[in-house]
Amino acid sequence: MSKGQSGLGKSTLVNTLFKSQVSRKASSWNREEKIPKTVEIKAIGHVIEEGGVKMKLTVIDTPGFGDQINNENCWEPIEKYINEQYEKFLKEEVNIARKKRIPDTRVHCCLYFISPTGHSLRPLDLEFMKHLSKVVNIIPVIAKADTMTLEEKSEFKQRVRKELEVNGIEFYPQKEFDEDLEDKTENDKIRQESMPFAVVGSDKEYQVNGKRVLGRKTPWGIIEVENLNHCEFALLRDFVIRTHLQDLKEVTHNIHYETYRAKRLNDNGGLPPGEGLLGNVLPPVPATPCPTAE
């Protein structure tokens, strides 16, 4: 899922991530046109291939927020959507005649887009991430990072990390879920150096040194999206699709989903939400008469 305020290029970055128009399937839209504004939550399936292995991925594009005068509780529709996917999975899971392979629409990762202000996080961003981090794996991303100098980018990344820590906001990979020393060493490096990923998105191709590259054209040259000297897009892509893909799924299932499941079953007296174990309300059990003593 992609989330953040309007105008930060969420849809563009998602398209860049998979090198195709993933978040827009309208036949009337092509690469040369401006990407239309997202006005509703949209889930779009896409098949990507890594090393000969095909994988179905669902991208959830969401409307930007923060444009209204009153932004109170503007995270609720997103939180509701995420919990609805847990609810769907739970209902399938508690069926006696459940499917061998339960369709999984749960959100395993949320890319949270931060505006490249160079100053500090907005109170709305902090509040949004505080709520979402309790139900989904949050990966903070600084959007349009080419608007900052290298020094500004480095300082801003440190400031964002500090603010998230001070406000008690856990982003993925969460410290408490490191399984061993090797995990901890690798994830500490990511938490202290890479996060939040400073990225540039573009689905336009340009010719650079005889090669076609995805990039943004400026008066002083081409910003290459997949060049680590220009931005951290390649690090983000590898992190989400390659190195931490399975772990994102496991943390979602074992932590976020289990928390939701335990709460729902507990609220319902241990029975599936609103139903008996057979998928219907259970009928009352008739009382067995006591045998008469003779």
N, C-alpha and C positions, 0 to 999 in steps of 0.2 A: 504494500500500500504506500502511496505517496501522500504526504500531508504538509501543509504550510500555508502561509498567507498568499494572497493573489499576486500574480505577476513574477513569481520566482523561477518559472520555467520547469515546473514539476512534470508536465506532460512531455516536454522536449527531452528532459533527462531520461525519462522512462523509455522513450523511443530510442534514444542514443544507447541505452543499456542493452537493448536487444537488436539494434541496427535495423529496425523496421518500424513502420507506423503501428506499434502495438496498441497505444492508447487511443487511436482513432481508426475506426474501421469503415467510416463512411466512404462510399465509392466516389463521392463527388469531391473528396479532398485528396490533393497530391502534395508531394514534397515542396513544390515551389510556393504553395499558398501558406498563409499565416495559420498556425495551429489555432483552431477555435477555442474559446474559453470553456473550461469544464463547469457545467452548471448542476451536475448531479453525481452521486456515487456510481461509478461504472466499473464492473468487473469484466475483464476481457481475457479469454484463454489464448495462450500462445505456445507453440512448440519450439524449444531451442535444442541445439545439438552440441554436445561437448564431448570430444574424443570418440565420436561414433555412437555415443549414448544419447538417445532422444529423451527429453523431459518436458512434461507439460507444466507450464507455469501460468498462474493467473495474476494479472496486474490489475490493481484496484486504483483507479484514478479518482481523486476527490476534488470537490470545489475548493477554491481558496477561501480563506476566512479573514476576518479583521477589517472588512470594508464597511461594516455597519457602524452606526453610532453606538448602538448597544450590542456588545459582543459577549454578554453574560451567558455562561453555559454553552458556548458555541461548540464545545467538544462533544456534547451529548449525542448528536446524530452519529458521529464516528464511533464512539464508545458503544452505542446501541447496535450499530452494524456489526462490530467485532463480536459482541456478546451473542447476537443472533446466530452467528456462524457456529459458536460453541454450542448453542442450544440445539441447532440442527444435528450436529455430530452426536450430542448426548442422546437425543431422541432415537437416533439410529442405533446407537451403542446398547441401549437398554432393551431393545426389542428381543424377544426370545428367538424369533426366526430372523435374526439380523443377517445382513449381507456379509459375505466373506471379506469383501473389500469396501469399507464404508467410504462414500464420496467425501473427500476432505476439502471443505471450503474455508477452513480456518485461516486467519491472517497470521502468517509466520514471522512477518517482518514489516515494520513501518519506517520508511525513510522520511525523517522529519526535516523539512527545509528551513534553514535559518537565513534571514536576510543579511547580506554582507555589509553591515553598517560600520563595522570596525570598532564599535563602542561596546554595548552590552546587549544581552537578550531582553526583549520586550517582556513586561509582566504577563502578557497574554501567552507568549511562547512558553514561559515557565509553567503557567497554570495548565496549559494544554498538555505539555509533556508529563507533568506531574500526574494527571489523570490517566493518560494513555499508557504510561510506563507500568501501570498496575495490571493492565490487561493484554499487553502486546510487547514484543521486542522492539525497542526504539533504537534506530541508528541515526544520529544527528548528522546533517549534511549542510555545509555552507554553500549556498547557491551562488551562481554568477561570480565565482572566485576571481575571475580575471579583472574585476573592478578594483582589486586591492594589490598593493605592492607585496613583495615577498615578506618584508618586515611586518607590515600591517596584518598579513595573513597569519603569520606565526604568533603574533601577540593576540590576535582575536581568538585563535584556536585555544590558547592558554586561558584566556578570559572566559570563554564558553565552558571549558572543562571545570574551571573553578566555580562558576555560577551554578552549574548543574550539581556539583558536589555540595556546595553550601545549602542548596535548596532540597537536598535529599532525593534528587532525581537519578534513578538507576538507568543507564543506557546499556545496550548490548555491546560486547559480552559482559554480563554482570559478574562482579568479583566473586560473589557467594557461590556461583555455579561452576567455578574452575575445578575440574575433577582431579588433577594431579599437578606436580611441579612443572612439568613440561607445558601443560595447558596454561598455567598461571604465568610462566615466563613469556610465552607467546602472546597471551592476551594483555598482559601488563604493557608490553611494547605497543600494541594497538591502541590501548586506552590512553597511554601517555604521549604517544607520538602522532598516530594517525587521526584519532577522533578529535573533533568532527572532521570528516572528509571534506576537503575544499575542492569543489568540482566545477566544471564548465560543461554544459550540454549543447549539442548541436547535431542535427541529423542531415546537415548539408556537407557535401564532399568537395574538396579542393585538391588541386595538383600541387604537391610539394616534393621537390627533388625526384621527379619522375614517378611518384607514387600518389594514389588517391587516398586522401585522409579525411576523416570527419573533423570539422573545425569551424572556427568563427573568424571571419575576415575583418581585419581592422586596418586603419590607415598605415600602421607600422608593421603589418605582417599577418600571418595566419596563426591563430592559437589552436594548436593541435590537441584535440580532446583526449587522445590515447597516448600522448607524450608526457611521461612523468615529470619532465622538466617544466611543463606548462601547467599541469593540474593533476589531481589525484583520482581522476575518474577511473583509470585502469585498476587502481587499488580497491576502489569501492566495488567495481564489477567482480573482480576476483574474490573479494571477501564475501559478497552475497551469493554468487553463483557457483563458486568453486570451493574455497577452503572451509567456509562456515555454513554451507547450505544445510547439511544434515544436522548440525548442532542447533541451528535456528529452529528446525522442525522438532527436535527433541525437547528443547527448552519450552517451546509452545505447548507440546503435549504433556510433558511431565510437571510443568510449573503453572503456566497460565491457565491451561484447560483444566488441570486437576483442581486448581483453586476454585474455578467457576463451578465445576462438577460437584465438588464437596459442598459448596454453599447451596447449590440448587437442591441436592438430595437431602441435605440437612434441613433446609426450609420446608421440604415436602415430607418430612418424617421418614426419610430413607427410601421413598418410592420415586419412580420416574416422575418428572414434572407434570402434574395435573392428571396422571394416569396410573393405572395398576400395571403390574408386570407384563400383562398380556396385551398392553397397548390400549386397554379400555378401563373404565372405572370398574374396580372389582366389586362383585355383588357381596352383600353381607353373608357371612357364614352362619347357617342355621344352627341353633343351640342343640346339643345332644342331651336328651333327657337322662337324668341320673337313674340308674337301676334301683328299683325298690327293694329295700332289705326284706328278707323273708325270715 
